Amino acid sequence: MKLDLDQLRELIRLLDEANLTEIEVEQDDDRIRVRRDPAPAVGVPSSESKAAHKAQSSGSAVAPSAPEEDDGAYITSPFVGTFYRAPSPDGEPFVDIGDSVVPGQVLCIVEAMKLMNEIEAEVAGTIVEVLVENGKPVEYGDRLFRIEIG
């Protein structure tokens, strides 16, 4: 597949317009993937002022929430889509409760507009809660996992 500069620009435009982190095009045996780093998808609940400060400093929209009783971090959905815990219907989940995770480790997939988007850990810690059932729809900002930091 031969890709000219205008076609590459069009892929990047689609990526931005659909607020996606990755887009992949396949034709015959050729495959092109355009990927950008997503905005951090972790909200560390502590106090409203810390959440508001984080939103201002990172440029992302983090809605202040009521103080939480735990010290965990939440992995949230960066867009609307369908939540999948495994890479395939009969595959093992990427992570389970009790698993240790590191930043950049794939935790799940959120399918949006027929594209499978890997959601990665932003912090190191242990998965203490899976908050969404496999195959269920999620909205922007929905909490997917709770991670105990450390």
Summary of the structure (lengths in Angstrom):
residues: 150
radius of gyration: 16.7
end to end distance: 45.3
largest distance: 54.2
contacts: 399
relative contact order: 0.18
helix: 16%
strand: 35%
